[in-house]
């Protein structure tokens, strides 16, 4: 077996050559020790060919990728609607599975995917990247060590720059994006930063304030979700798609004995003071803010594949975040608090 940086090489196949897949492909090929991007598949053959060519990988079909006996794992970065089917197929092919969030669009789909990975006894990791950011990870350790006492108030913020998705007309609007694809990060991090606690009630207020012309097609671009936990903590998760000042992601946990805050907006510590005020360069994308975290989550997955170990983000943890997202959607539709059983 070949080694890289003293590690056995893990050969990975990527399914999905869109924006996020392109970023993950670069990290696997260039930044993850002991990992090799061996194959790329996409429903658009030309997209797969172009991305594969950058890293001397093989452009293949999904069927060819899953049947390749030389591949150790599959990284799924396709559209969310295809995730559960691809997880099941990869597991049945005996491949370790890493999947972008949301791992599925419904709990029933995700339960089938989890069951498939359990039957095949293959690792299954989900891409909640904030857990791998150093400041969020340090916040979790501080909470686990009792550094803030009992969590009482929690907050997670996601504000994306610009109008939603560069959408040109309503037919392209992905329904419920803000809950299942944006706020799901906030739901996961709030659950993770309140270890041992369980969410019991969700209430949502939301609207289309950025692009009201898309509301009838299902796009909600501004939302606040209140989550009550069984340990008494009250959390808020908020998201908006018009943060023109930069990509803004923050987390805060206030407890009986202190507080932790994670997240950054400034691209550096430099602040420029002049007659016009105080100026700082801000981060403009998730790829800028979470570059190290994106690399680390795949490095950890490669280690899991080598050792057949327990993934740092499991299918059951992804299920818990999805359950909150679906409750938030129901609360918005029904204008009432929704209980989580």
N, C-alpha and C positions, 0 to 999 in steps of 0.2 A: 504493500500500500504506500502511495506517495505521501510525503509529509510536507508541511508548509509551516514555518515558524515553529518547527518541532512538533506540530500537531498533525494527526492523520487527516488527510484531505476529505472533506465532506462535499460530495457532488450534488448540486441543487439544480432543479428545473423550475423555471418561473412561468406562471400562467397569467398573462395580462400585461400588455405592453403600453398601457396608458401612462399618465403622469406619475402616479405613485409607483407603478411597476418599473418605470424607467429609473426612478430614484433608487429603488431597492436593488435593481440590477447593478447599478454603479457601485453601491455599497458592498454587495456580495463579491463583485469582481475585484474591487480595489481596496476595500477597507476592513473586511472581515477575515481575520487570520484563520488559515486552514479551511477556507471555503472556496469552492469553484463554481462559477456560473456555467453550467454545462449545456443547458438547453433553454430556449425561449419559445413559448407557444402563445398564440392569440387567435381569436376568430377572424382577425384581419391578417392574412399571411404576410402582406408587405410590412406591416408594423412589426411583426415578429422578426422578419428578415433584417430589417434595419437595426433593431435593437440588438439582436444577436451578433450582427457584424461588428458592432463596437467592441465587443469583448471576446471575440473568437469563440462564441458559443454556437450551438447548432439550432437553426430555425426549424421547428417541427410543428406537427399538429398536436392537439391535446392528447389524442389517442396514442400517438407515437411517444410522447413524453411519458405518459403513465405506464407504458409497456416497457420502457427502457430499463433493463435490469441493472445498469450501472449507476442509476440515480439513487441517492440515499434519501432525498427529501424533496418535497414540493412546496414552493412558495406561491400562494394564491393571491393575486392582486387584480383580479378581474372585477367586473361589475358585481355589486352585492347580491343581485338576484340569482347569480350563478354559484355563490359560495357553497351552499349546503351540498349541492350535487357534486361539486368538485372535491369537497372534503371527503365525501363518501367514496367516490371513485378512487381517489388517491389512497385512502385507507385500505380499500379492497385490493389495491395493487401492492400493498405492503410498504408504502412510503410514509415516512414521517411527514407531518403536515404543519405548515405555518400559514395562517390565513389572516388577511387584513380584516379589520372590523368593518361593519358588523359581520360576525361569522355566519349569520343567517338573518332572514327578515321576520321569521316567526319562531316562537318557542318550539312548535312541533317540528319544524325543519331542523332546528339546532339540536333537538333531542335525538333525531335520527342520525345526524352527523356525529354527535358525541358517542352514540351507541356503536356506530360503525368503527370509530377509532378504538373504542374499548374492545370490540370483538377482534379486531386485527392486532391489538396490543401494540399500536404505534403511537408515538408522541403526537400531541395536538396542542399547538400554541397559537394564541390569538394576538394580533398586533395593537395592543394598547401601549403606545410609545411613551406616554408621560411617566409611567412607572419607572422607566429607565433613565429619565433625566436626573442628574445628580441632586438637584435641589428638592425635587419631589421625593426621591428615594431617601434623602436625609430627613425630610419631614416625617416620613413614615417611621424611620428608626427612632426619631425623637418621641413620637407618639407611643410607639411600642415600649420604649424605655420609661414611660410615665412622665415625660418632660413637660406635658401640658395638663396633666391630670385627666379628668374625664371630658371628652369632647362635648361641647354644648352647642356652639354655633359653627357652621361650616359654610364655605362658599367656593364655587368654582366658576370661572369666567372664560368664555371663548368668544372672541370678537375677530371675525375674519375681515381682511381689507376688501374694499370694492363691492360692486353689485354682485349678486349671487350667480356664480358660475359662468359669467359671460353669456347668459342665456339670450337667445335671439327671439324665440317665440314660445308660447305656452306649451306647445307640444313636447318641448324638450325638458320641461320642469320635472325633476324627480320628486315624487310625492313623499312627504314626511322626511325629507333630507335632514332638517334641523334636529330632529329627535333621534333617528336611527344612525345617522352618519356624522353628525357634529356633536350634539350634546351627549351622545353615548360615551364619548371620552370623559366628559365631566361626571357622568353617572358612575363610570368605572373608578375614577380617581377618588370620588367622594366615598364610595364603598371601601376602597382600598385604604383610605386614610382614617377609617373608622373601624379598625380591625375587631372582629368578633361580634359586631353589631349587624342587625338585619333591617332593611327598609320595610316599613309597614304601611305607609300612606304617601300618596303623591297627589299634588295639585298643580295644575298648569294654567298660566295665563299667557297668551301668545297672539300674534297678529302678523300681517304683512305690512310693515312700515317702510321698508326699503324699496320694495318693488310691488306695490299693491295690485298692479295689473296682472300679476301671476297668482293671486290668491285663489281665484276660482279653479285654477288648474291644480291646486294642492300645495303650492309653495308658501310656507310660513317662514319668515326671515328674522323674526324677533321673538324670543321666548324667555320666560322665567318659570322655573319649576321648583316647587318647594317639596322637600322630602323629609318625612319624619322617620326616625329610627327607633328601634325597640329599646335602646339605651337612653332615650330621651333627647338625643341630639336632633337639631333642626338644621337642615342644609338647604341652600339655594344654589341652583345651577342656572346660569344665564348665557344666552348666545345671541349674536347679531351679525349680519353680513354686510355691514357698512363701516368698518373701522378704518377710516381713511388715514389715520395717523400711524397705522402699523398693525402687525399681527400681535394680538394681545391675549395672552393665556396666563391666568393666575389661579392660585389655590390658597385657601386660608382655613385654618382650624383653630378656633378659640376654645380653650378648655377651662376647667376649674382652677388650674394653676399656671396658666400661661397660654402662649399662642405661637403657631408656626405659620410662615408665609412662604410660598414658593412661586416661581414664575418670574419672567423678566420681559421688559418691553424694549429697553435700550440695547442697541447693538454693541455698545462698549461703555466703559465707565466715563468716557470723555463727555464733559458738559461745557458748552461754549456760552459764556456770558457776555452780552453786549447791550447796546442801547435798545435793541429790539426785544430783549428778554433773555431767557435761558433756552438753549437749543441742544437737543440730543438726537443722534441718529437712531432710528428705531428699526427693529427687525420687521421684515415685510412678508414672511411666509413661514409655514411650519417647517420647511426644509432648512431654513436658517436657524430657527429657534431650537429645533430638536434633532439637529444633525447627529450629534453624538448618541442620542437616545435611539435613533433609527439604526445606527450601526450596532449599538450594544444589544438591542433586542434580537438581531439576527446572529450576532456572535454567540449569544446565549442559546439560541436555537441550534446552532451548529454543535455546541457542546452537548446539548440534550440528545442530538442525533448520535453523536459519538458514544455516549454513555447509556443511551436509552433511559435517560433520567426523567424526572418530573419537570415539565415546562414551568417557567416562572409565571405565565398567565395561562390558566387552564380553560378548557371548554366550559366547565361549570361556572367559572368566574365571568366568562363572556356571557353566559346565560343570565346571570344575576343582573348585569348591566342592561342587557336586552329587555329583561322583564321590567325594569324601571322605565326604559324608553317606551315600551308598549303601553305601560300604565300612564305615562305622560301624554301620549297620543290620545288615549281613551278619555283622560281628564279634559283635554282641550275640546274634544268632540262633544262630550256630554256635560260640560260646564259644572263639574263636581269633583270633589276628592275621590280618588280611586284607591281602594285597599289592595295591598299586595299580600297574598296568602302564602 
